[in-house]
Structures are given as C-alpha cells and as structure tokens.
Amino acid sequence: MPGRALYLLVVSGQVAVDGQVLGAGDAAAISACTSLEVTAREAAYVMLADVGV
C-alpha cells in the first residue's frame, strides 16, 4: 500500500525474515513488498507495527 511500511522488532528469541536471521533486539523496516515470510527459529516474541511513511 503506498505510504505504508512495516516495522518488525524481535523482542526475544530468534526469527528469520525472508531468510535473514534476526535475534532479540534486532529490527527490520519493511516497505515496497507484497508478501513477507517470518519463521521462528526458536521460541520468540515479535512486535509488528504498520506505520505511515
């Protein structure tokens, strides 16, 4: 959606975001995508926010 982006924060654990591994405290800013794959590599909590840009 134009003018929108996602912000993903790994609160604890470890996840892979489209194949890129992120650990606790890591974050990803995501824009201009039509799909996103988030896979837990171990027990994890993540926060995903939809933000305007």
mmCIF file of the N, C-alpha and C atoms, coordinates in Angstrom:
data_MODEL
# 
_entry.id   MODEL 
# 
loop_
_atom_site.group_PDB 
_atom_site.id 
_atom_site.type_symbol 
_atom_site.label_atom_id 
_atom_site.label_alt_id 
_atom_site.label_comp_id 
_atom_site.label_asym_id 
_atom_site.label_entity_id 
_atom_site.label_seq_id 
_atom_site.pdbx_PDB_ins_code 
_atom_site.Cartn_x 
_atom_site.Cartn_y 
_atom_site.Cartn_z 
_atom_site.occupancy 
_atom_site.B_iso_or_equiv 
_atom_site.pdbx_formal_charge 
_atom_site.auth_seq_id 
_atom_site.auth_comp_id 
_atom_site.auth_asym_id 
_atom_site.auth_atom_id 
_atom_site.pdbx_PDB_model_num 
ATOM 1   N N  . MET A 1 1  ? 0.850  -1.172  0.000  1.00 0.00 ? 1  MET A N  1 
ATOM 2   C CA . MET A 1 1  ? 0.000  0.000   0.000  1.00 0.00 ? 1  MET A CA 1 
ATOM 3   C C  . MET A 1 1  ? 0.897  1.238   0.000  1.00 0.00 ? 1  MET A C  1 
ATOM 4   N N  . PRO A 1 2  ? 0.692  2.168   -0.890 1.00 0.00 ? 2  PRO A N  1 
ATOM 5   C CA . PRO A 1 2  ? 1.518  3.376   -0.947 1.00 0.00 ? 2  PRO A CA 1 
ATOM 6   C C  . PRO A 1 2  ? 1.453  4.165   0.365  1.00 0.00 ? 2  PRO A C  1 
ATOM 7   N N  . GLY A 1 3  ? 2.598  4.667   0.794  1.00 0.00 ? 3  GLY A N  1 
ATOM 8   C CA . GLY A 1 3  ? 2.648  5.464   2.008  1.00 0.00 ? 3  GLY A CA 1 
ATOM 9   C C  . GLY A 1 3  ? 2.619  4.662   3.289  1.00 0.00 ? 3  GLY A C  1 
ATOM 10  N N  . ARG A 1 4  ? 2.764  3.345   3.207  1.00 0.00 ? 4  ARG A N  1 
ATOM 11  C CA . ARG A 1 4  ? 2.737  2.489   4.393  1.00 0.00 ? 4  ARG A CA 1 
ATOM 12  C C  . ARG A 1 4  ? 4.025  1.677   4.439  1.00 0.00 ? 4  ARG A C  1 
ATOM 13  N N  . ALA A 1 5  ? 4.412  1.288   5.630  1.00 0.00 ? 5  ALA A N  1 
ATOM 14  C CA . ALA A 1 5  ? 5.573  0.421   5.823  1.00 0.00 ? 5  ALA A CA 1 
ATOM 15  C C  . ALA A 1 5  ? 5.331  -0.418  7.070  1.00 0.00 ? 5  ALA A C  1 
ATOM 16  N N  . LEU A 1 6  ? 6.135  -1.446  7.244  1.00 0.00 ? 6  LEU A N  1 
ATOM 17  C CA . LEU A 1 6  ? 6.076  -2.286  8.430  1.00 0.00 ? 6  LEU A CA 1 
ATOM 18  C C  . LEU A 1 6  ? 7.376  -2.140  9.197  1.00 0.00 ? 6  LEU A C  1 
ATOM 19  N N  . TYR A 1 7  ? 7.276  -2.241  10.516 1.00 0.00 ? 7  TYR A N  1 
ATOM 20  C CA . TYR A 1 7  ? 8.450  -2.237  11.374 1.00 0.00 ? 7  TYR A CA 1 
ATOM 21  C C  . TYR A 1 7  ? 8.331  -3.467  12.256 1.00 0.00 ? 7  TYR A C  1 
ATOM 22  N N  . LEU A 1 8  ? 9.306  -4.356  12.176 1.00 0.00 ? 8  LEU A N  1 
ATOM 23  C CA . LEU A 1 8  ? 9.289  -5.598  12.942 1.00 0.00 ? 8  LEU A CA 1 
ATOM 24  C C  . LEU A 1 8  ? 10.423 -5.568  13.957 1.00 0.00 ? 8  LEU A C  1 
ATOM 25  N N  . LEU A 1 9  ? 10.094 -5.767  15.230 1.00 0.00 ? 9  LEU A N  1 
ATOM 26  C CA . LEU A 1 9  ? 11.072 -5.800  16.309 1.00 0.00 ? 9  LEU A CA 1 
ATOM 27  C C  . LEU A 1 9  ? 11.049 -7.175  16.945 1.00 0.00 ? 9  LEU A C  1 
ATOM 28  N N  . VAL A 1 10 ? 12.213 -7.799  17.067 1.00 0.00 ? 10 VAL A N  1 
ATOM 29  C CA . VAL A 1 10 ? 12.320 -9.086  17.757 1.00 0.00 ? 10 VAL A CA 1 
ATOM 30  C C  . VAL A 1 10 ? 12.532 -8.782  19.237 1.00 0.00 ? 10 VAL A C  1 
ATOM 31  N N  . VAL A 1 11 ? 11.527 -9.066  20.037 1.00 0.00 ? 11 VAL A N  1 
ATOM 32  C CA . VAL A 1 11 ? 11.583 -8.788  21.471 1.00 0.00 ? 11 VAL A CA 1 
ATOM 33  C C  . VAL A 1 11 ? 12.451 -9.837  22.169 1.00 0.00 ? 11 VAL A C  1 
ATOM 34  N N  . SER A 1 12 ? 12.243 -11.111 21.815 1.00 0.00 ? 12 SER A N  1 
ATOM 35  C CA . SER A 1 12 ? 13.060 -12.186 22.374 1.00 0.00 ? 12 SER A CA 1 
ATOM 36  C C  . SER A 1 12 ? 13.085 -13.342 21.383 1.00 0.00 ? 12 SER A C  1 
ATOM 37  N N  . GLY A 1 13 ? 14.103 -14.173 21.496 1.00 0.00 ? 13 GLY A N  1 
ATOM 38  C CA . GLY A 1 13 ? 14.219 -15.326 20.616 1.00 0.00 ? 13 GLY A CA 1 
ATOM 39  C C  . GLY A 1 13 ? 14.919 -14.986 19.321 1.00 0.00 ? 13 GLY A C  1 
ATOM 40  N N  . GLN A 1 14 ? 14.630 -15.807 18.309 1.00 0.00 ? 14 GLN A N  1 
ATOM 41  C CA . GLN A 1 14 ? 15.278 -15.636 17.006 1.00 0.00 ? 14 GLN A CA 1 
ATOM 42  C C  . GLN A 1 14 ? 14.288 -16.001 15.906 1.00 0.00 ? 14 GLN A C  1 
ATOM 43  N N  . VAL A 1 15 ? 14.222 -15.167 14.876 1.00 0.00 ? 15 VAL A N  1 
ATOM 44  C CA . VAL A 1 15 ? 13.346 -15.400 13.734 1.00 0.00 ? 15 VAL A CA 1 
ATOM 45  C C  . VAL A 1 15 ? 14.120 -15.168 12.440 1.00 0.00 ? 15 VAL A C  1 
ATOM 46  N N  . ALA A 1 16 ? 13.581 -15.698 11.360 1.00 0.00 ? 16 ALA A N  1 
ATOM 47  C CA . ALA A 1 16 ? 14.109 -15.398 10.030 1.00 0.00 ? 16 ALA A CA 1 
ATOM 48  C C  . ALA A 1 16 ? 13.033 -14.608 9.296  1.00 0.00 ? 16 ALA A C  1 
ATOM 49  N N  . VAL A 1 17 ? 13.425 -13.472 8.739  1.00 0.00 ? 17 VAL A N  1 
ATOM 50  C CA . VAL A 1 17 ? 12.520 -12.623 7.962  1.00 0.00 ? 17 VAL A CA 1 
ATOM 51  C C  . VAL A 1 17 ? 12.979 -12.705 6.516  1.00 0.00 ? 17 VAL A C  1 
ATOM 52  N N  . ASP A 1 18 ? 12.185 -13.380 5.700  1.00 0.00 ? 18 ASP A N  1 
ATOM 53  C CA . ASP A 1 18 ? 12.561 -13.635 4.309  1.00 0.00 ? 18 ASP A CA 1 
ATOM 54  C C  . ASP A 1 18 ? 13.990 -14.173 4.210  1.00 0.00 ? 18 ASP A C  1 
ATOM 55  N N  . GLY A 1 19 ? 14.337 -15.074 5.142  1.00 0.00 ? 19 GLY A N  1 
ATOM 56  C CA . GLY A 1 19 ? 15.639 -15.736 5.117  1.00 0.00 ? 19 GLY A CA 1 
ATOM 57  C C  . GLY A 1 19 ? 16.732 -15.045 5.896  1.00 0.00 ? 19 GLY A C  1 
ATOM 58  N N  . GLN A 1 20 ? 16.527 -13.794 6.311  1.00 0.00 ? 20 GLN A N  1 
ATOM 59  C CA . GLN A 1 20 ? 17.535 -13.061 7.083  1.00 0.00 ? 20 GLN A CA 1 
ATOM 60  C C  . GLN A 1 20 ? 17.268 -13.275 8.568  1.00 0.00 ? 20 GLN A C  1 
ATOM 61  N N  . VAL A 1 21 ? 18.261 -13.809 9.284  1.00 0.00 ? 21 VAL A N  1 
ATOM 62  C CA . VAL A 1 21 ? 18.089 -14.142 10.696 1.00 0.00 ? 21 VAL A CA 1 
ATOM 63  C C  . VAL A 1 21 ? 18.232 -12.890 11.560 1.00 0.00 ? 21 VAL A C  1 
ATOM 64  N N  . LEU A 1 22 ? 17.247 -12.718 12.464 1.00 0.00 ? 22 LEU A N  1 
ATOM 65  C CA . LEU A 1 22 ? 17.250 -11.609 13.419 1.00 0.00 ? 22 LEU A CA 1 
ATOM 66  C C  . LEU A 1 22 ? 17.118 -12.182 14.819 1.00 0.00 ? 22 LEU A C  1 
ATOM 67  N N  . GLY A 1 23 ? 17.839 -11.593 15.775 1.00 0.00 ? 23 GLY A N  1 
ATOM 68  C CA . GLY A 1 23 ? 17.778 -12.019 17.160 1.00 0.00 ? 23 GLY A CA 1 
ATOM 69  C C  . GLY A 1 23 ? 17.160 -10.955 18.035 1.00 0.00 ? 23 GLY A C  1 
ATOM 70  N N  . ALA A 1 24 ? 17.062 -11.259 19.323 1.00 0.00 ? 24 ALA A N  1 
ATOM 71  C CA . ALA A 1 24 ? 16.468 -10.331 20.290 1.00 0.00 ? 24 ALA A CA 1 
ATOM 72  C C  . ALA A 1 24 ? 17.135 -8.963  20.190 1.00 0.00 ? 24 ALA A C  1 
ATOM 73  N N  . GLY A 1 25 ? 16.322 -7.924  20.082 1.00 0.00 ? 25 GLY A N  1 
ATOM 74  C CA . GLY A 1 25 ? 16.816 -6.561  19.971 1.00 0.00 ? 25 GLY A CA 1 
ATOM 75  C C  . GLY A 1 25 ? 17.012 -6.090  18.542 1.00 0.00 ? 25 GLY A C  1 
ATOM 76  N N  . ASP A 1 26 ? 17.004 -7.016  17.591 1.00 0.00 ? 26 ASP A N  1 
ATOM 77  C CA . ASP A 1 26 ? 17.133 -6.641  16.175 1.00 0.00 ? 26 ASP A CA 1 
ATOM 78  C C  . ASP A 1 26 ? 15.784 -6.172  15.641 1.00 0.00 ? 26 ASP A C  1 
ATOM 79  N N  . ALA A 1 27 ? 15.828 -5.387  14.580 1.00 0.00 ? 27 ALA A N  1 
ATOM 80  C CA . ALA A 1 27 ? 14.607 -4.874  13.972 1.00 0.00 ? 27 ALA A CA 1 
ATOM 81  C C  . ALA A 1 27 ? 14.779 -4.803  12.460 1.00 0.00 ? 27 ALA A C  1 
ATOM 82  N N  . ALA A 1 28 ? 13.649 -4.745  11.769 1.00 0.00 ? 28 ALA A N  1 
ATOM 83  C CA . ALA A 1 28 ? 13.661 -4.605  10.311 1.00 0.00 ? 28 ALA A CA 1 
ATOM 84  C C  . ALA A 1 28 ? 12.582 -3.620  9.909  1.00 0.00 ? 28 ALA A C  1 
ATOM 85  N N  . ALA A 1 29 ? 12.941 -2.705  9.029  1.00 0.00 ? 29 ALA A N  1 
ATOM 86  C CA . ALA A 1 29 ? 11.974 -1.796  8.422  1.00 0.00 ? 29 ALA A CA 1 
ATOM 87  C C  . ALA A 1 29 ? 11.671 -2.352  7.036  1.00 0.00 ? 29 ALA A C  1 
ATOM 88  N N  . ILE A 1 30 ? 10.401 -2.536  6.735  1.00 0.00 ? 30 ILE A N  1 
ATOM 89  C CA . ILE A 1 30 ? 9.996  -3.210  5.506  1.00 0.00 ? 30 ILE A CA 1 
ATOM 90  C C  . ILE A 1 30 ? 9.054  -2.309  4.736  1.00 0.00 ? 30 ILE A C  1 
ATOM 91  N N  . SER A 1 31 ? 9.366  -2.098  3.463  1.00 0.00 ? 31 SER A N  1 
ATOM 92  C CA . SER A 1 31 ? 8.479  -1.300  2.612  1.00 0.00 ? 31 SER A CA 1 
ATOM 93  C C  . SER A 1 31 ? 8.531  -1.868  1.197  1.00 0.00 ? 31 SER A C  1 
ATOM 94  N N  . ALA A 1 32 ? 7.574  -1.483  0.396  1.00 0.00 ? 32 ALA A N  1 
ATOM 95  C CA . ALA A 1 32 ? 7.511  -1.890  -1.012 1.00 0.00 ? 32 ALA A CA 1 
ATOM 96  C C  . ALA A 1 32 ? 7.571  -3.397  -1.192 1.00 0.00 ? 32 ALA A C  1 
ATOM 97  N N  . CYS A 1 33 ? 6.811  -4.132  -0.372 1.00 0.00 ? 33 CYS A N  1 
ATOM 98  C CA . CYS A 1 33 ? 6.750  -5.581  -0.571 1.00 0.00 ? 33 CYS A CA 1 
ATOM 99  C C  . CYS A 1 33 ? 5.286  -6.006  -0.603 1.00 0.00 ? 33 CYS A C  1 
ATOM 100 N N  . THR A 1 34 ? 5.027  -7.113  -1.264 1.00 0.00 ? 34 THR A N  1 
ATOM 101 C CA . THR A 1 34 ? 3.657  -7.625  -1.342 1.00 0.00 ? 34 THR A CA 1 
ATOM 102 C C  . THR A 1 34 ? 3.468  -8.866  -0.489 1.00 0.00 ? 34 THR A C  1 
ATOM 103 N N  . SER A 1 35 ? 4.584  -9.464  -0.022 1.00 0.00 ? 35 SER A N  1 
ATOM 104 C CA . SER A 1 35 ? 4.492  -10.617 0.875  1.00 0.00 ? 35 SER A CA 1 
ATOM 105 C C  . SER A 1 35 ? 5.706  -10.608 1.794  1.00 0.00 ? 35 SER A C  1 
ATOM 106 N N  . LEU A 1 36 ? 5.558  -11.282 2.918  1.00 0.00 ? 36 LEU A N  1 
ATOM 107 C CA . LEU A 1 36 ? 6.617  -11.323 3.914  1.00 0.00 ? 36 LEU A CA 1 
ATOM 108 C C  . LEU A 1 36 ? 6.526  -12.665 4.627  1.00 0.00 ? 36 LEU A C  1 
ATOM 109 N N  . GLU A 1 37 ? 7.645  -13.353 4.767  1.00 0.00 ? 37 GLU A N  1 
ATOM 110 C CA . GLU A 1 37 ? 7.668  -14.629 5.478  1.00 0.00 ? 37 GLU A CA 1 
ATOM 111 C C  . GLU A 1 37 ? 8.508  -14.477 6.735  1.00 0.00 ? 37 GLU A C  1 
ATOM 112 N N  . VAL A 1 38 ? 7.877  -14.710 7.878  1.00 0.00 ? 38 VAL A N  1 
ATOM 113 C CA . VAL A 1 38 ? 8.566  -14.662 9.165  1.00 0.00 ? 38 VAL A CA 1 
ATOM 114 C C  . VAL A 1 38 ? 8.476  -16.052 9.774  1.00 0.00 ? 38 VAL A C  1 
ATOM 115 N N  . THR A 1 39 ? 9.634  -16.643 10.068 1.00 0.00 ? 39 THR A N  1 
ATOM 116 C CA . THR A 1 39 ? 9.704  -18.002 10.599 1.00 0.00 ? 39 THR A CA 1 
ATOM 117 C C  . THR A 1 39 ? 10.473 -17.994 11.913 1.00 0.00 ? 39 THR A C  1 
ATOM 118 N N  . ALA A 1 40 ? 9.879  -18.556 12.964 1.00 0.00 ? 40 ALA A N  1 
ATOM 119 C CA . ALA A 1 40 ? 10.580 -18.660 14.245 1.00 0.00 ? 40 ALA A CA 1 
ATOM 120 C C  . ALA A 1 40 ? 11.651 -19.734 14.143 1.00 0.00 ? 40 ALA A C  1 
ATOM 121 N N  . ARG A 1 41 ? 12.875 -19.398 14.538 1.00 0.00 ? 41 ARG A N  1 
ATOM 122 C CA . ARG A 1 41 ? 13.976 -20.360 14.577 1.00 0.00 ? 41 ARG A CA 1 
ATOM 123 C C  . ARG A 1 41 ? 14.105 -20.954 15.975 1.00 0.00 ? 41 ARG A C  1 
ATOM 124 N N  . GLU A 1 42 ? 13.470 -20.306 16.935 1.00 0.00 ? 42 GLU A N  1 
ATOM 125 C CA . GLU A 1 42 ? 13.328 -20.777 18.313 1.00 0.00 ? 42 GLU A CA 1 
ATOM 126 C C  . GLU A 1 42 ? 12.153 -20.001 18.886 1.00 0.00 ? 42 GLU A C  1 
ATOM 127 N N  . ALA A 1 43 ? 11.740 -20.335 20.110 1.00 0.00 ? 43 ALA A N  1 
ATOM 128 C CA . ALA A 1 43 ? 10.625 -19.618 20.723 1.00 0.00 ? 43 ALA A CA 1 
ATOM 129 C C  . ALA A 1 43 ? 10.918 -18.115 20.685 1.00 0.00 ? 43 ALA A C  1 
ATOM 130 N N  . ALA A 1 44 ? 9.962  -17.333 20.203 1.00 0.00 ? 44 ALA A N  1 
ATOM 131 C CA . ALA A 1 44 ? 10.233 -15.913 20.010 1.00 0.00 ? 44 ALA A CA 1 
ATOM 132 C C  . ALA A 1 44 ? 8.969  -15.087 20.199 1.00 0.00 ? 44 ALA A C  1 
ATOM 133 N N  . TYR A 1 45 ? 9.186  -13.826 20.607 1.00 0.00 ? 45 TYR A N  1 
ATOM 134 C CA . TYR A 1 45 ? 8.138  -12.821 20.621 1.00 0.00 ? 45 TYR A CA 1 
ATOM 135 C C  . TYR A 1 45 ? 8.570  -11.724 19.668 1.00 0.00 ? 45 TYR A C  1 
ATOM 136 N N  . VAL A 1 46 ? 7.656  -11.305 18.800 1.00 0.00 ? 46 VAL A N  1 
ATOM 137 C CA . VAL A 1 46 ? 7.949  -10.204 17.870 1.00 0.00 ? 46 VAL A CA 1 
ATOM 138 C C  . VAL A 1 46 ? 6.837  -9.178  17.959 1.00 0.00 ? 46 VAL A C  1 
ATOM 139 N N  . MET A 1 47 ? 7.164  -7.941  17.639 1.00 0.00 ? 47 MET A N  1 
ATOM 140 C CA . MET A 1 47 ? 6.182  -6.873  17.553 1.00 0.00 ? 47 MET A CA 1 
ATOM 141 C C  . MET A 1 47 ? 6.205  -6.379  16.096 1.00 0.00 ? 47 MET A C  1 
ATOM 142 N N  . LEU A 1 48 ? 5.060  -6.347  15.481 1.00 0.00 ? 48 LEU A N  1 
ATOM 143 C CA . LEU A 1 48 ? 4.937  -5.896  14.105 1.00 0.00 ? 48 LEU A CA 1 
ATOM 144 C C  . LEU A 1 48 ? 4.019  -4.680  14.075 1.00 0.00 ? 48 LEU A C  1 
ATOM 145 N N  . ALA A 1 49 ? 4.538  -3.570  13.576 1.00 0.00 ? 49 ALA A N  1 
ATOM 146 C CA . ALA A 1 49 ? 3.760  -2.329  13.525 1.00 0.00 ? 49 ALA A CA 1 
ATOM 147 C C  . ALA A 1 49 ? 3.584  -1.878  12.076 1.00 0.00 ? 49 ALA A C  1 
ATOM 148 N N  . ASP A 1 50 ? 2.381  -1.432  11.753 1.00 0.00 ? 50 ASP A N  1 
ATOM 149 C CA . ASP A 1 50 ? 2.068  -0.834  10.461 1.00 0.00 ? 50 ASP A CA 1 
ATOM 150 C C  . ASP A 1 50 ? 2.194  0.677   10.649 1.00 0.00 ? 50 ASP A C  1 
ATOM 151 N N  . VAL A 1 51 ? 3.119  1.293   9.924  1.00 0.00 ? 51 VAL A N  1 
ATOM 152 C CA . VAL A 1 51 ? 3.396  2.720   10.139 1.00 0.00 ? 51 VAL A CA 1 
ATOM 153 C C  . VAL A 1 51 ? 3.276  3.505   8.835  1.00 0.00 ? 51 VAL A C  1 
ATOM 154 N N  . GLY A 1 52 ? 2.913  4.756   8.942  1.00 0.00 ? 52 GLY A N  1 
ATOM 155 C CA . GLY A 1 52 ? 2.902  5.642   7.776  1.00 0.00 ? 52 GLY A CA 1 
ATOM 156 C C  . GLY A 1 52 ? 4.316  6.135   7.501  1.00 0.00 ? 52 GLY A C  1 
ATOM 157 N N  . VAL A 1 53 ? 4.603  6.389   6.243  1.00 0.00 ? 53 VAL A N  1 
ATOM 158 C CA . VAL A 1 53 ? 5.928  6.920   5.884  1.00 0.00 ? 53 VAL A CA 1 
ATOM 159 C C  . VAL A 1 53 ? 5.789  8.222   5.150  1.00 0.00 ? 53 VAL A C  1 
# 
